[in-house]
Amino acid sequence: MLLQKFFHLDCSPVILECGYQCDKCIQEIRSVLGAMPGVSDVSIGKHGEISGIVVQYDSEKIGIHDLMNALSGLPSFYRGFFVPKMLDSLP
């Protein structure tokens, strides 16, 4: 089943006003998540006033736990500082 979830990466301890504007960070997130089996699309989006990562994936091939684990290690140059949080599904 194809699902779409919105993830916010809390990067405020490192970058106070991130806003998902760093090309290096975005490229690495897209590259790592996009290479995971079952992930069909990774984009930057908004959920209300919050910016984050939108992931479209096949829930029969990959689970939320796998996505959260991958996001918790990204981006590699700030490993351990970003805390992923899944928000409501997008309409």
Secondary structure, DSSP 4 states (H G I P E B T S, - for coil): -EEEEEEEEE-TTT-TT-TT--HHHHHHHHHHHHTSTTEEEEEEEEETTEEEEEEEEETTT--HHHHHHHHHT-SGGGTTT-EEEEEPPP-
